[in-house]
Amino acid sequence: MKWALVSVGLLVMIVVFSMAALDQKNVVWGSGAPHCPHCRSAVNDYADVCPNCDRVFDWETFESDCDACLSGLDAAYYLSIVEAVGDDALATAFREAGVPEEAVGDMVRYAHALRSGGCGYCMNEGRWIGFGAASQASDGGDAGDEVGMAETLRELTAGDCPVCLDLARCVLCDGDHRTLNAREVADRDLRDMQTRLRRIDPRRDPASAQEVFRIVGGFVRTHTGLVEIARVPAFRGGGHTHLAPALARLGFVLAVLDKLRS
């Protein structure tokens, strides 16, 4: 019995020391760059051994404020403007800003729905609102050939929001205004997606357009809440990003509200 207890004690000690050996200090983040937790030297992305002191550490992700949606404080501020001016003044302001009549109701409803973590394009409706608005700011599109691309994208989404793809919240932070950084699999998948998209022009035929939409949509749905979403190419290409329509529309609505407050 005595030897059995000794054996169990030794086994526990081995397990404890093994776990301690495996549990290394986490990488240290400073100004968005990774550093060794032991000597504070800069290290490569996704590394686990310092090139300077040769000591081992654990790679760790970190969170940052979302760049594509409102903070709670900002949302409360702009909602106070919406409530103060009323729907008639809102509708008039959107018309004066160039929003077509058929999209004015959508924009008024959008303003009432402003909140932190909301999709900048549909403000959590999950659908393609305001389609047909003439300006780039209110619809996220350009003139000429881009109108045709927008129509193609609307058909492919079946009327869902072209940015959040019916998720009904901001895809850069997954709705909590916090974006996850430094996840290796997302970085690898982004590079792979960018390589594949360089070979396909969505304008050349319907099959190509459908494949581009499948690739972009698949990445967005898989990596929602990760910083790589900000670097996803837009369906229409041309150097735009997938988030561009959301950023443009949110900025447009906030500019209209700022003008009403002044």
N, C-alpha and C positions, 0 to 999 in steps of 0.2 A: 504493500500500500504506500509505504514511504517513497519507494522508487517511482511509483506511478505519479505521485504528487510532484516530485522533482521533475519528472519528464514533462508533465503538463506545464509547470512553471517555466521550464526552458523553452517549450514551444511557444508560450505566450510572449516571452521575451524576444524570441526570434521574429515573431509576427510584428510586434511593436516596433522593433528596430528596422525591420524591412519597410514598414509603412513610413517611418520617419525618413528613411533614405529616399523613398520614392516621392515624398512630398517636398518639393523644392520651393524656394522663394519664387514669386511671380515676377515676370518682366515689369519694369517700371516705365510708365508713360510720362513724357514731358514734351509739351508743345506739339502733341500729336505724333511724336516719334518714340520708338522703343529703346530702352536702355537696360543694361545689365544691372540687376538688383544688388550685385556684389561690389562692382567697381564703378558703376554708373557710366561706362563707355557705351557709345551707340552700337546697336546690334542690328543685324539684318531682319527684315520682316519674316515672321513665323519661325525664327531660329530658337534653339533651346540650349546653345552653348556659346559663351562669350568668346569672340576672337581675340580679345585683349588679355583676359585673365584665365581663360580656358575653364571656367567654372560653369556648372549646369544650372539652368533655371527653367521654370514653367512658362510657356507662352500663355497670355491671358488677354481676352478681349476687353474693350471698354465702351462706355456709352457717352454720347454727346447730344446736345440739344438739336432737335430737328430743324433743318433749314427750309422745309417745304410747307410747314403749317404754322398756325398761330400758337403762341403760348397762352396759358390760361389768363394771364393778365391782359394781354392784347385782345383776346376774344371778348372779355368782359368790357373793355373800353369801347370797342367798335359796336358791340350790341347795345351799349348805352346810347350811342348815336342813332342807331336804327330805331330804338324805342322812342327817342325824343322827337325825331322828325316825322314819323308816320309813313304809311305806305304810299300815299299820294305824292309826297315830296320825293320819296325814293324812286318811284316810277318815273317821275319827271326828270330826275337827275340822270337816270340810266338812258332815257331817250336822248337827252342833251349830250350825253357822252357817246352817242352813236349806236346804241343797242337797238336793233330792229324791233318793231312792235310785237312780233310773235315771240320774242325772247325776253321781253320786259318782265313778265310774270315770273319766269324762272329766276331772273336775277334778283327780284324782290324777295322771293322765297329763299334764295341762296343767302342773302344778307341776314335774314332772320335766323338762319341755321348756323351761322358762324360759331365755331367752337375750336378749342385746342384739339389737335389730332385729326381734324377733319380734312378730307380730300379737297385739295384746292380747286379741282375742276367741278365736282358735283356736290361738294359739301355734304357728303354722306347720303345722297340719294341713291348712289350706285348706278345711275343711268346717265345717258348723254343729254344733259340739259342745255338749253340755249343754242341748239344746232341751227346754223343759218345766220348767226350774228356776224356782221360784216367785218368788224375790226379784229386784228390779230389778238389784241388784249382780251376781248370778251369771248373769243372762241378758240384762241390758241393756234390759229391757222394763218397761212399767207395767201396772197392773191394768186390768180392764174391757175397753174397746174396743181397747186396745193389744195385747191377746193375739191378737185377730183379725187385726190388722195384722201381727203377727209371723208368724202362720201364712201369711198371704198372701205375705209376703216370703220365707218359706222355700220356698214353691212356686215363686216366680219365680227363686230362686237354684238351684233343683234340688238343694238340700242343701249347696251350697257355702257357705263362710263369708260372712256378710252384710256384713262389713267389708272384708276383703282380696279378696273375690270370687275365691277359689282361687289368689291370687298366692302365698299361704303365707309372707308376711313383712309387716312394718309398711308400710302404704301412705303414711304421712307422711314416712318417710325412705328408703323402698325397701330397707330391711334393713341399712343401714350406720350408723344412729343419727345421720345428718347430713341436715338438711332444707335444701333450696335455697330462697332468698328472692329476691324482686324480679325475677321473670321476667314481663314484660309480657303475653305471650300468655295465661298462666295466669290473671292478674288479669282480663283482658278476657273470657275464657271463663267465669270464675266469675260475673261480673256478668250475662252473657248467660244462664247457666243459672238463676240466682236469679230473673231476670225471667220466664223461661219457666215455672218451677215455681210462681210465684205464681198462675198461671192454671189450674193443674191440681190437683184433689183426688183422691188415690189411693183414697179411700174411696167415691167415687161410682159406679164401675163397674170391671170387670176391665180394660177397655181403658185407662182412666186410670191404674190401678195399674201396668200394664205399661209405659206411656209414662214415668211417673215413674222407674221402675226403670231403664229404658233411658237416660234422661238422666243420672241420678246415676251409674250404673255406667259410662257412657261417659266421664264427666269423670274419675272415679277412675282408670280404666285409662289414660287419656291423660296425666294429670298426676301420676302416682305419684311420690313423692319431693319434691314441691313444697309450700310452706307453705300454699297455698290449699286443700289437702285438709282442713285443720283447720276450714275455714269451709263445707264442703259440707253442705247441709241433709240431715237424715235422711229416709229414705224415709217414715217415719210422720209427719213434720212436727212441729208443736207446739213449734217453737223448739229442737228437739234438733239435734245435729249427727250426721253420718255416723259419726264416731269415738266417739260417746258410749258405745255398747255395749262397745267395746274398752277404753276408759278405765275404765268401771265394773267390768268383769270383772277386769282386771289389778289395779285397786285392791282389789277384794274378795279376790282370792287372796293378795295381799301382806299384807292385814290379818290373814287367817287364819294366815299363816306368822309374822307378827310376834307374834301371840298365843301360838303354839307356842313361840317362842323365849323369851318372858318367863316 
